[in-house]
Amino acid sequence: MSTDRSITDAASGGALVDKTLKAARQLISNMAANSKQFGTRRDFANKRVNKVSISNLENKVNDLTSLVCSLACGNIQ
């Protein structure tokens, strides 16, 4: 909680309690909008990558490589 207070105070250019109610609301609203736009590092912590089988892709790349080699050598009928 003290980290949030420190960040808010820093963003307000001093202490948040020195702001008027209208200015404090505007500052907090801007901070909330900014955090939604850019997210936080914690947003990425729970994301995982699933293992994907690439054998089919490897086969396609090999077939394409063979086809390009055949075209380059003029072996295509």
PyMOL Python script that loads the backbone (N, CA, C, O; Angstrom):
from pymol import cmd

cmd.read_pdbstr("""\
ATOM      1  N   MET A   1       0.819  -1.194   0.000  1.00  0.00           N
ATOM      2  CA  MET A   1       0.000   0.000   0.000  1.00  0.00           C
ATOM      3  C   MET A   1       0.863   1.259   0.000  1.00  0.00           C
ATOM      4  O   MET A   1       0.503   2.245  -0.643  1.00  0.00           O
ATOM      5  N   SER A   2       1.991   1.248   0.703  1.00  0.00           N
ATOM      6  CA  SER A   2       2.828   2.435   0.743  1.00  0.00           C
ATOM      7  C   SER A   2       3.452   2.712  -0.624  1.00  0.00           C
ATOM      8  O   SER A   2       3.710   3.870  -0.954  1.00  0.00           O
ATOM      9  N   THR A   3       3.700   1.670  -1.430  1.00  0.00           N
ATOM     10  CA  THR A   3       4.233   1.870  -2.777  1.00  0.00           C
ATOM     11  C   THR A   3       3.218   2.601  -3.637  1.00  0.00           C
ATOM     12  O   THR A   3       3.572   3.522  -4.374  1.00  0.00           O
ATOM     13  N   ASP A   4       1.950   2.194  -3.547  1.00  0.00           N
ATOM     14  CA  ASP A   4       0.900   2.872  -4.301  1.00  0.00           C
ATOM     15  C   ASP A   4       0.793   4.336  -3.886  1.00  0.00           C
ATOM     16  O   ASP A   4       0.604   5.214  -4.728  1.00  0.00           O
ATOM     17  N   ARG A   5       0.911   4.591  -2.606  1.00  0.00           N
ATOM     18  CA  ARG A   5       0.835   5.962  -2.105  1.00  0.00           C
ATOM     19  C   ARG A   5       2.021   6.773  -2.610  1.00  0.00           C
ATOM     20  O   ARG A   5       1.864   7.931  -2.997  1.00  0.00           O
ATOM     21  N   SER A   6       3.200   6.176  -2.608  1.00  0.00           N
ATOM     22  CA  SER A   6       4.391   6.869  -3.084  1.00  0.00           C
ATOM     23  C   SER A   6       4.278   7.198  -4.568  1.00  0.00           C
ATOM     24  O   SER A   6       4.643   8.295  -4.993  1.00  0.00           O
ATOM     25  N   ILE A   7       3.779   6.260  -5.348  1.00  0.00           N
ATOM     26  CA  ILE A   7       3.605   6.492  -6.779  1.00  0.00           C
ATOM     27  C   ILE A   7       2.589   7.601  -7.017  1.00  0.00           C
ATOM     28  O   ILE A   7       2.796   8.473  -7.860  1.00  0.00           O
ATOM     29  N   THR A   8       1.495   7.562  -6.272  1.00  0.00           N
ATOM     30  CA  THR A   8       0.456   8.578  -6.415  1.00  0.00           C
ATOM     31  C   THR A   8       0.989   9.948  -6.003  1.00  0.00           C
ATOM     32  O   THR A   8       0.726  10.945  -6.676  1.00  0.00           O
ATOM     33  N   ASP A   9       1.725  10.001  -4.917  1.00  0.00           N
ATOM     34  CA  ASP A   9       2.309  11.270  -4.480  1.00  0.00           C
ATOM     35  C   ASP A   9       3.299  11.796  -5.516  1.00  0.00           C
ATOM     36  O   ASP A   9       3.323  12.993  -5.803  1.00  0.00           O
ATOM     37  N   ALA A  10       4.108  10.911  -6.070  1.00  0.00           N
ATOM     38  CA  ALA A  10       5.078  11.335  -7.079  1.00  0.00           C
ATOM     39  C   ALA A  10       4.366  11.866  -8.323  1.00  0.00           C
ATOM     40  O   ALA A  10       4.782  12.868  -8.906  1.00  0.00           O
ATOM     41  N   ALA A  11       3.299  11.193  -8.722  1.00  0.00           N
ATOM     42  CA  ALA A  11       2.548  11.626  -9.899  1.00  0.00           C
ATOM     43  C   ALA A  11       1.854  12.960  -9.666  1.00  0.00           C
ATOM     44  O   ALA A  11       1.631  13.724 -10.606  1.00  0.00           O
ATOM     45  N   SER A  12       1.517  13.237  -8.419  1.00  0.00           N
ATOM     46  CA  SER A  12       0.813  14.486  -8.122  1.00  0.00           C
ATOM     47  C   SER A  12       1.774  15.655  -7.946  1.00  0.00           C
ATOM     48  O   SER A  12       1.345  16.798  -7.792  1.00  0.00           O
ATOM     49  N   GLY A  13       3.069  15.369  -7.970  1.00  0.00           N
ATOM     50  CA  GLY A  13       4.045  16.444  -7.826  1.00  0.00           C
ATOM     51  C   GLY A  13       4.215  16.877  -6.382  1.00  0.00           C
ATOM     52  O   GLY A  13       4.599  18.018  -6.123  1.00  0.00           O
ATOM     53  N   GLY A  14       3.944  16.016  -5.465  1.00  0.00           N
ATOM     54  CA  GLY A  14       4.048  16.310  -4.037  1.00  0.00           C
ATOM     55  C   GLY A  14       3.242  15.279  -3.285  1.00  0.00           C
ATOM     56  O   GLY A  14       3.460  14.076  -3.430  1.00  0.00           O
ATOM     57  N   ALA A  15       2.319  15.751  -2.487  1.00  0.00           N
ATOM     58  CA  ALA A  15       1.429  14.844  -1.750  1.00  0.00           C
ATOM     59  C   ALA A  15       0.024  14.977  -2.312  1.00  0.00           C
ATOM     60  O   ALA A  15      -0.451  16.079  -2.586  1.00  0.00           O
ATOM     61  N   LEU A  16      -0.623  13.854  -2.475  1.00  0.00           N
ATOM     62  CA  LEU A  16      -1.980  13.863  -3.027  1.00  0.00           C
ATOM     63  C   LEU A  16      -2.930  14.652  -2.142  1.00  0.00           C
ATOM     64  O   LEU A  16      -3.867  15.276  -2.640  1.00  0.00           O
ATOM     65  N   VAL A  17      -2.700  14.631  -0.845  1.00  0.00           N
ATOM     66  CA  VAL A  17      -3.609  15.333   0.073  1.00  0.00           C
ATOM     67  C   VAL A  17      -3.546  16.845  -0.103  1.00  0.00           C
ATOM     68  O   VAL A  17      -4.429  17.560   0.370  1.00  0.00           O
ATOM     69  N   ASP A  18      -2.506  17.343  -0.782  1.00  0.00           N
ATOM     70  CA  ASP A  18      -2.406  18.784  -1.027  1.00  0.00           C
ATOM     71  C   ASP A  18      -3.216  19.212  -2.242  1.00  0.00           C
ATOM     72  O   ASP A  18      -3.348  20.408  -2.502  1.00  0.00           O
ATOM     73  N   LYS A  19      -3.757  18.265  -2.984  1.00  0.00           N
ATOM     74  CA  LYS A  19      -4.561  18.570  -4.164  1.00  0.00           C
ATOM     75  C   LYS A  19      -5.998  18.872  -3.765  1.00  0.00           C
ATOM     76  O   LYS A  19      -6.468  18.445  -2.711  1.00  0.00           O
ATOM     77  N   THR A  20      -6.681  19.611  -4.620  1.00  0.00           N
ATOM     78  CA  THR A  20      -8.115  19.797  -4.426  1.00  0.00           C
ATOM     79  C   THR A  20      -8.801  18.495  -4.768  1.00  0.00           C
ATOM     80  O   THR A  20      -8.206  17.630  -5.410  1.00  0.00           O
ATOM     81  N   LEU A  21     -10.031  18.343  -4.353  1.00  0.00           N
ATOM     82  CA  LEU A  21     -10.778  17.116  -4.640  1.00  0.00           C
ATOM     83  C   LEU A  21     -10.875  16.889  -6.141  1.00  0.00           C
ATOM     84  O   LEU A  21     -10.691  15.768  -6.615  1.00  0.00           O
ATOM     85  N   LYS A  22     -11.164  17.946  -6.888  1.00  0.00           N
ATOM     86  CA  LYS A  22     -11.297  17.828  -8.341  1.00  0.00           C
ATOM     87  C   LYS A  22      -9.962  17.416  -8.975  1.00  0.00           C
ATOM     88  O   LYS A  22      -9.938  16.550  -9.850  1.00  0.00           O
ATOM     89  N   ALA A  23      -8.864  18.021  -8.545  1.00  0.00           N
ATOM     90  CA  ALA A  23      -7.545  17.703  -9.098  1.00  0.00           C
ATOM     91  C   ALA A  23      -7.131  16.280  -8.728  1.00  0.00           C
ATOM     92  O   ALA A  23      -6.536  15.577  -9.544  1.00  0.00           O
ATOM     93  N   ALA A  24      -7.442  15.852  -7.503  1.00  0.00           N
ATOM     94  CA  ALA A  24      -7.102  14.499  -7.066  1.00  0.00           C
ATOM     95  C   ALA A  24      -7.881  13.466  -7.878  1.00  0.00           C
ATOM     96  O   ALA A  24      -7.318  12.456  -8.303  1.00  0.00           O
ATOM     97  N   ARG A  25      -9.159  13.713  -8.092  1.00  0.00           N
ATOM     98  CA  ARG A  25      -9.964  12.787  -8.896  1.00  0.00           C
ATOM     99  C   ARG A  25      -9.444  12.703 -10.321  1.00  0.00           C
ATOM    100  O   ARG A  25      -9.375  11.617 -10.896  1.00  0.00           O
ATOM    101  N   GLN A  26      -9.079  13.839 -10.891  1.00  0.00           N
ATOM    102  CA  GLN A  26      -8.566  13.859 -12.261  1.00  0.00           C
ATOM    103  C   GLN A  26      -7.249  13.094 -12.353  1.00  0.00           C
ATOM    104  O   GLN A  26      -7.030  12.336 -13.298  1.00  0.00           O
ATOM    105  N   LEU A  27      -6.378  13.295 -11.373  1.00  0.00           N
ATOM    106  CA  LEU A  27      -5.098  12.589 -11.358  1.00  0.00           C
ATOM    107  C   LEU A  27      -5.303  11.081 -11.261  1.00  0.00           C
ATOM    108  O   LEU A  27      -4.689  10.323 -12.011  1.00  0.00           O
ATOM    109  N   ILE A  28      -6.150  10.647 -10.355  1.00  0.00           N
ATOM    110  CA  ILE A  28      -6.406   9.209 -10.182  1.00  0.00           C
ATOM    111  C   ILE A  28      -7.080   8.631 -11.421  1.00  0.00           C
ATOM    112  O   ILE A  28      -6.792   7.501 -11.815  1.00  0.00           O
ATOM    113  N   SER A  29      -7.964   9.391 -12.028  1.00  0.00           N
ATOM    114  CA  SER A  29      -8.621   8.945 -13.263  1.00  0.00           C
ATOM    115  C   SER A  29      -7.592   8.774 -14.379  1.00  0.00           C
ATOM    116  O   SER A  29      -7.631   7.788 -15.114  1.00  0.00           O
ATOM    117  N   ASN A  30      -6.675   9.731 -14.507  1.00  0.00           N
ATOM    118  CA  ASN A  30      -5.629   9.632 -15.528  1.00  0.00           C
ATOM    119  C   ASN A  30      -4.712   8.450 -15.267  1.00  0.00           C
ATOM    120  O   ASN A  30      -4.329   7.748 -16.203  1.00  0.00           O
ATOM    121  N   MET A  31      -4.355   8.220 -14.015  1.00  0.00           N
ATOM    122  CA  MET A  31      -3.488   7.095 -13.674  1.00  0.00           C
ATOM    123  C   MET A  31      -4.183   5.764 -13.985  1.00  0.00           C
ATOM    124  O   MET A  31      -3.550   4.831 -14.479  1.00  0.00           O
ATOM    125  N   ALA A  32      -5.469   5.682 -13.698  1.00  0.00           N
ATOM    126  CA  ALA A  32      -6.215   4.450 -13.981  1.00  0.00           C
ATOM    127  C   ALA A  32      -6.294   4.197 -15.479  1.00  0.00           C
ATOM    128  O   ALA A  32      -6.111   3.067 -15.932  1.00  0.00           O
ATOM    129  N   ALA A  33      -6.569   5.252 -16.253  1.00  0.00           N
ATOM    130  CA  ALA A  33      -6.642   5.105 -17.706  1.00  0.00           C
ATOM    131  C   ALA A  33      -5.284   4.689 -18.267  1.00  0.00           C
ATOM    132  O   ALA A  33      -5.206   3.857 -19.171  1.00  0.00           O
ATOM    133  N   ASN A  34      -4.230   5.266 -17.731  1.00  0.00           N
ATOM    134  CA  ASN A  34      -2.888   4.930 -18.194  1.00  0.00           C
ATOM    135  C   ASN A  34      -2.540   3.478 -17.875  1.00  0.00           C
ATOM    136  O   ASN A  34      -1.933   2.795 -18.699  1.00  0.00           O
ATOM    137  N   SER A  35      -2.913   3.007 -16.705  1.00  0.00           N
ATOM    138  CA  SER A  35      -2.591   1.624 -16.342  1.00  0.00           C
ATOM    139  C   SER A  35      -3.382   0.632 -17.191  1.00  0.00           C
ATOM    140  O   SER A  35      -2.894  -0.463 -17.471  1.00  0.00           O
ATOM    141  N   LYS A  36      -4.590   0.996 -17.602  1.00  0.00           N
ATOM    142  CA  LYS A  36      -5.367   0.125 -18.475  1.00  0.00           C
ATOM    143  C   LYS A  36      -4.765   0.079 -19.871  1.00  0.00           C
ATOM    144  O   LYS A  36      -4.785  -0.959 -20.534  1.00  0.00           O
ATOM    145  N   GLN A  37      -4.230   1.214 -20.312  1.00  0.00           N
ATOM    146  CA  GLN A  37      -3.663   1.290 -21.652  1.00  0.00           C
ATOM    147  C   GLN A  37      -2.386   0.472 -21.767  1.00  0.00           C
ATOM    148  O   GLN A  37      -2.194  -0.238 -22.754  1.00  0.00           O
ATOM    149  N   PHE A  38      -1.518   0.561 -20.776  1.00  0.00           N
ATOM    150  CA  PHE A  38      -0.221  -0.079 -20.875  1.00  0.00           C
ATOM    151  C   PHE A  38      -0.107  -1.354 -20.060  1.00  0.00           C
ATOM    152  O   PHE A  38       0.827  -2.124 -20.285  1.00  0.00           O
ATOM    153  N   GLY A  39      -1.002  -1.612 -19.132  1.00  0.00           N
ATOM    154  CA  GLY A  39      -0.933  -2.803 -18.311  1.00  0.00           C
ATOM    155  C   GLY A  39       0.222  -2.726 -17.330  1.00  0.00           C
ATOM    156  O   GLY A  39       0.843  -1.678 -17.156  1.00  0.00           O
ATOM    157  N   THR A  40       0.498  -3.849 -16.697  1.00  0.00           N
ATOM    158  CA  THR A  40       1.596  -3.910 -15.743  1.00  0.00           C
ATOM    159  C   THR A  40       2.423  -5.144 -16.020  1.00  0.00           C
ATOM    160  O   THR A  40       2.026  -5.992 -16.819  1.00  0.00           O
ATOM    161  N   ARG A  41       3.553  -5.253 -15.378  1.00  0.00           N
ATOM    162  CA  ARG A  41       4.394  -6.435 -15.560  1.00  0.00           C
ATOM    163  C   ARG A  41       3.690  -7.676 -15.036  1.00  0.00           C
ATOM    164  O   ARG A  41       3.927  -8.780 -15.526  1.00  0.00           O
ATOM    165  N   ARG A  42       2.836  -7.504 -14.056  1.00  0.00           N
ATOM    166  CA  ARG A  42       2.125  -8.653 -13.494  1.00  0.00           C
ATOM    167  C   ARG A  42       1.160  -9.262 -14.501  1.00  0.00           C
ATOM    168  O   ARG A  42       0.814 -10.438 -14.389  1.00  0.00           O
ATOM    169  N   ASP A  43       0.714  -8.470 -15.494  1.00  0.00           N
ATOM    170  CA  ASP A  43      -0.205  -8.980 -16.509  1.00  0.00           C
ATOM    171  C   ASP A  43       0.419 -10.113 -17.313  1.00  0.00           C
ATOM    172  O   ASP A  43      -0.288 -11.004 -17.785  1.00  0.00           O
ATOM    173  N   PHE A  44       1.746 -10.082 -17.470  1.00  0.00           N
ATOM    174  CA  PHE A  44       2.423 -11.069 -18.294  1.00  0.00           C
ATOM    175  C   PHE A  44       2.900 -12.278 -17.504  1.00  0.00           C
ATOM    176  O   PHE A  44       3.296 -13.281 -18.098  1.00  0.00           O
ATOM    177  N   ALA A  45       2.872 -12.205 -16.190  1.00  0.00           N
ATOM    178  CA  ALA A  45       3.432 -13.265 -15.361  1.00  0.00           C
ATOM    179  C   ALA A  45       2.663 -14.583 -15.489  1.00  0.00           C
ATOM    180  O   ALA A  45       3.260 -15.654 -15.385  1.00  0.00           O
ATOM    181  N   ASN A  46       1.363 -14.519 -15.709  1.00  0.00           N
ATOM    182  CA  ASN A  46       0.548 -15.733 -15.729  1.00  0.00           C
ATOM    183  C   ASN A  46       0.350 -16.310 -17.124  1.00  0.00           C
ATOM    184  O   ASN A  46      -0.274 -17.361 -17.269  1.00  0.00           O
ATOM    185  N   LYS A  47       0.857 -15.658 -18.131  1.00  0.00           N
ATOM    186  CA  LYS A  47       0.663 -16.152 -19.488  1.00  0.00           C
ATOM    187  C   LYS A  47       1.683 -17.234 -19.782  1.00  0.00           C
ATOM    188  O   LYS A  47       2.862 -17.104 -19.454  1.00  0.00           O
ATOM    189  N   ARG A  48       1.213 -18.304 -20.405  1.00  0.00           N
ATOM    190  CA  ARG A  48       2.079 -19.420 -20.736  1.00  0.00           C
ATOM    191  C   ARG A  48       1.984 -19.706 -22.224  1.00  0.00           C
ATOM    192  O   ARG A  48       1.006 -19.354 -22.883  1.00  0.00           O
ATOM    193  N   VAL A  49       3.004 -20.340 -22.726  1.00  0.00           N
ATOM    194  CA  VAL A  49       3.021 -20.745 -24.125  1.00  0.00           C
ATOM    195  C   VAL A  49       2.783 -22.247 -24.169  1.00  0.00           C
ATOM    196  O   VAL A  49       3.457 -23.013 -23.480  1.00  0.00           O
ATOM    197  N   ASN A  50       1.835 -22.655 -24.972  1.00  0.00           N
ATOM    198  CA  ASN A  50       1.554 -24.075 -25.123  1.00  0.00           C
ATOM    199  C   ASN A  50       2.522 -24.688 -26.118  1.00  0.00           C
ATOM    200  O   ASN A  50       2.926 -24.048 -27.088  1.00  0.00           O
ATOM    201  N   LYS A  51       2.886 -25.929 -25.867  1.00  0.00           N
ATOM    202  CA  LYS A  51       3.775 -26.635 -26.780  1.00  0.00           C
ATOM    203  C   LYS A  51       3.009 -26.951 -28.060  1.00  0.00           C
ATOM    204  O   LYS A  51       1.865 -27.404 -28.016  1.00  0.00           O
ATOM    205  N   VAL A  52       3.642 -26.711 -29.177  1.00  0.00           N
ATOM    206  CA  VAL A  52       3.011 -26.922 -30.471  1.00  0.00           C
ATOM    207  C   VAL A  52       3.851 -27.912 -31.261  1.00  0.00           C
ATOM    208  O   VAL A  52       5.079 -27.830 -31.287  1.00  0.00           O
ATOM    209  N   SER A  53       3.170 -28.840 -31.898  1.00  0.00           N
ATOM    210  CA  SER A  53       3.866 -29.802 -32.746  1.00  0.00           C
ATOM    211  C   SER A  53       4.219 -29.117 -34.062  1.00  0.00           C
ATOM    212  O   SER A  53       3.354 -28.551 -34.731  1.00  0.00           O
ATOM    213  N   ILE A  54       5.492 -29.176 -34.423  1.00  0.00           N
ATOM    214  CA  ILE A  54       5.916 -28.501 -35.649  1.00  0.00           C
ATOM    215  C   ILE A  54       6.312 -29.475 -36.744  1.00  0.00           C
ATOM    216  O   ILE A  54       6.820 -29.062 -37.786  1.00  0.00           O
ATOM    217  N   SER A  55       6.085 -30.757 -36.521  1.00  0.00           N
ATOM    218  CA  SER A  55       6.510 -31.740 -37.532  1.00  0.00           C
ATOM    219  C   SER A  55       5.806 -31.501 -38.861  1.00  0.00           C
ATOM    220  O   SER A  55       6.433 -31.627 -39.913  1.00  0.00           O
ATOM    221  N   ASN A  56       4.534 -31.162 -38.842  1.00  0.00           N
ATOM    222  CA  ASN A  56       3.802 -30.897 -40.078  1.00  0.00           C
ATOM    223  C   ASN A  56       4.387 -29.666 -40.777  1.00  0.00           C
ATOM    224  O   ASN A  56       4.532 -29.653 -41.999  1.00  0.00           O
ATOM    225  N   LEU A  57       4.715 -28.650 -40.011  1.00  0.00           N
ATOM    226  CA  LEU A  57       5.317 -27.449 -40.578  1.00  0.00           C
ATOM    227  C   LEU A  57       6.697 -27.760 -41.163  1.00  0.00           C
ATOM    228  O   LEU A  57       7.049 -27.274 -42.239  1.00  0.00           O
ATOM    229  N   GLU A  58       7.466 -28.566 -40.450  1.00  0.00           N
ATOM    230  CA  GLU A  58       8.783 -28.963 -40.965  1.00  0.00           C
ATOM    231  C   GLU A  58       8.648 -29.717 -42.287  1.00  0.00           C
ATOM    232  O   GLU A  58       9.425 -29.497 -43.217  1.00  0.00           O
ATOM    233  N   ASN A  59       7.671 -30.592 -42.363  1.00  0.00           N
ATOM    234  CA  ASN A  59       7.443 -31.341 -43.609  1.00  0.00           C
ATOM    235  C   ASN A  59       7.100 -30.403 -44.755  1.00  0.00           C
ATOM    236  O   ASN A  59       7.595 -30.575 -45.869  1.00  0.00           O
ATOM    237  N   LYS A  60       6.260 -29.418 -44.490  1.00  0.00           N
ATOM    238  CA  LYS A  60       5.877 -28.458 -45.532  1.00  0.00           C
ATOM    239  C   LYS A  60       7.076 -27.638 -45.989  1.00  0.00           C
ATOM    240  O   LYS A  60       7.238 -27.381 -47.182  1.00  0.00           O
ATOM    241  N   VAL A  61       7.915 -27.229 -45.047  1.00  0.00           N
ATOM    242  CA  VAL A  61       9.112 -26.464 -45.400  1.00  0.00           C
ATOM    243  C   VAL A  61      10.059 -27.329 -46.227  1.00  0.00           C
ATOM    244  O   VAL A  61      10.635 -26.855 -47.206  1.00  0.00           O
ATOM    245  N   ASN A  62      10.221 -28.577 -45.845  1.00  0.00           N
ATOM    246  CA  ASN A  62      11.074 -29.484 -46.619  1.00  0.00           C
ATOM    247  C   ASN A  62      10.538 -29.689 -48.041  1.00  0.00           C
ATOM    248  O   ASN A  62      11.305 -29.685 -49.004  1.00  0.00           O
ATOM    249  N   ASP A  63       9.214 -29.868 -48.166  1.00  0.00           N
ATOM    250  CA  ASP A  63       8.600 -30.023 -49.487  1.00  0.00           C
ATOM    251  C   ASP A  63       8.806 -28.768 -50.329  1.00  0.00           C
ATOM    252  O   ASP A  63       9.119 -28.851 -51.517  1.00  0.00           O
ATOM    253  N   LEU A  64       8.629 -27.620 -49.710  1.00  0.00           N
ATOM    254  CA  LEU A  64       8.809 -26.352 -50.428  1.00  0.00           C
ATOM    255  C   LEU A  64      10.260 -26.167 -50.847  1.00  0.00           C
ATOM    256  O   LEU A  64      10.532 -25.688 -51.948  1.00  0.00           O
ATOM    257  N   THR A  65      11.185 -26.537 -49.986  1.00  0.00           N
ATOM    258  CA  THR A  65      12.610 -26.452 -50.310  1.00  0.00           C
ATOM    259  C   THR A  65      12.936 -27.335 -51.502  1.00  0.00           C
ATOM    260  O   THR A  65      13.661 -26.926 -52.409  1.00  0.00           O
ATOM    261  N   SER A  66      12.399 -28.545 -51.498  1.00  0.00           N
ATOM    262  CA  SER A  66      12.630 -29.464 -52.622  1.00  0.00           C
ATOM    263  C   SER A  66      12.051 -28.892 -53.908  1.00  0.00           C
ATOM    264  O   SER A  66      12.675 -28.992 -54.965  1.00  0.00           O
ATOM    265  N   LEU A  67      10.889 -28.305 -53.831  1.00  0.00           N
ATOM    266  CA  LEU A  67      10.260 -27.732 -55.013  1.00  0.00           C
ATOM    267  C   LEU A  67      11.081 -26.565 -55.553  1.00  0.00           C
ATOM    268  O   LEU A  67      11.273 -26.458 -56.765  1.00  0.00           O
ATOM    269  N   VAL A  68      11.562 -25.700 -54.684  1.00  0.00           N
ATOM    270  CA  VAL A  68      12.372 -24.554 -55.120  1.00  0.00           C
ATOM    271  C   VAL A  68      13.678 -25.045 -55.749  1.00  0.00           C
ATOM    272  O   VAL A  68      14.120 -24.504 -56.762  1.00  0.00           O
ATOM    273  N   CYS A  69      14.287 -26.053 -55.160  1.00  0.00           N
ATOM    274  CA  CYS A  69      15.530 -26.621 -55.735  1.00  0.00           C
ATOM    275  C   CYS A  69      15.255 -27.204 -57.112  1.00  0.00           C
ATOM    276  O   CYS A  69      16.047 -27.016 -58.036  1.00  0.00           O
ATOM    277  N   SER A  70      14.154 -27.903 -57.255  1.00  0.00           N
ATOM    278  CA  SER A  70      13.795 -28.488 -58.554  1.00  0.00           C
ATOM    279  C   SER A  70      13.545 -27.394 -59.583  1.00  0.00           C
ATOM    280  O   SER A  70      13.958 -27.521 -60.736  1.00  0.00           O
ATOM    281  N   LEU A  71      12.873 -26.325 -59.178  1.00  0.00           N
ATOM    282  CA  LEU A  71      12.637 -25.206 -60.091  1.00  0.00           C
ATOM    283  C   LEU A  71      13.952 -24.553 -60.502  1.00  0.00           C
ATOM    284  O   LEU A  71      14.153 -24.220 -61.670  1.00  0.00           O
ATOM    285  N   ALA A  72      14.841 -24.374 -59.532  1.00  0.00           N
ATOM    286  CA  ALA A  72      16.133 -23.731 -59.829  1.00  0.00           C
ATOM    287  C   ALA A  72      16.985 -24.579 -60.772  1.00  0.00           C
ATOM    288  O   ALA A  72      17.734 -24.047 -61.591  1.00  0.00           O
ATOM    289  N   CYS A  73      16.866 -25.889 -60.649  1.00  0.00           N
ATOM    290  CA  CYS A  73      17.677 -26.795 -61.484  1.00  0.00           C
ATOM    291  C   CYS A  73      16.986 -27.130 -62.802  1.00  0.00           C
ATOM    292  O   CYS A  73      17.582 -27.780 -63.661  1.00  0.00           O
ATOM    293  N   GLY A  74      15.770 -26.706 -62.969  1.00  0.00           N
ATOM    294  CA  GLY A  74      15.021 -26.969 -64.205  1.00  0.00           C
ATOM    295  C   GLY A  74      14.505 -28.384 -64.281  1.00  0.00           C
ATOM    296  O   GLY A  74      14.279 -28.889 -65.380  1.00  0.00           O
ATOM    297  N   ASN A  75      14.312 -29.045 -63.157  1.00  0.00           N
ATOM    298  CA  ASN A  75      13.853 -30.430 -63.146  1.00  0.00           C
ATOM    299  C   ASN A  75      12.342 -30.561 -63.072  1.00  0.00           C
ATOM    300  O   ASN A  75      11.830 -31.675 -62.966  1.00  0.00           O
ATOM    301  N   ILE A  76      11.618 -29.453 -63.126  1.00  0.00           N
ATOM    302  CA  ILE A  76      10.149 -29.504 -63.055  1.00  0.00           C
ATOM    303  C   ILE A  76       9.604 -29.733 -64.454  1.00  0.00           C
ATOM    304  O   ILE A  76      10.013 -29.076 -65.411  1.00  0.00           O
ATOM    305  N   GLN A  77       8.669 -30.681 -64.559  1.00  0.00           N
ATOM    306  CA  GLN A  77       8.073 -31.014 -65.863  1.00  0.00           C
ATOM    307  C   GLN A  77       6.881 -30.106 -66.129  1.00  0.00           C
ATOM    308  O   GLN A  77       6.238 -30.222 -67.172  1.00  0.00           O
TER     309      GLN A  77
END
""", "prot")
cmd.dss("prot")
cmd.show_as("cartoon", "prot")
cmd.util.cbc("prot")
cmd.orient("prot")
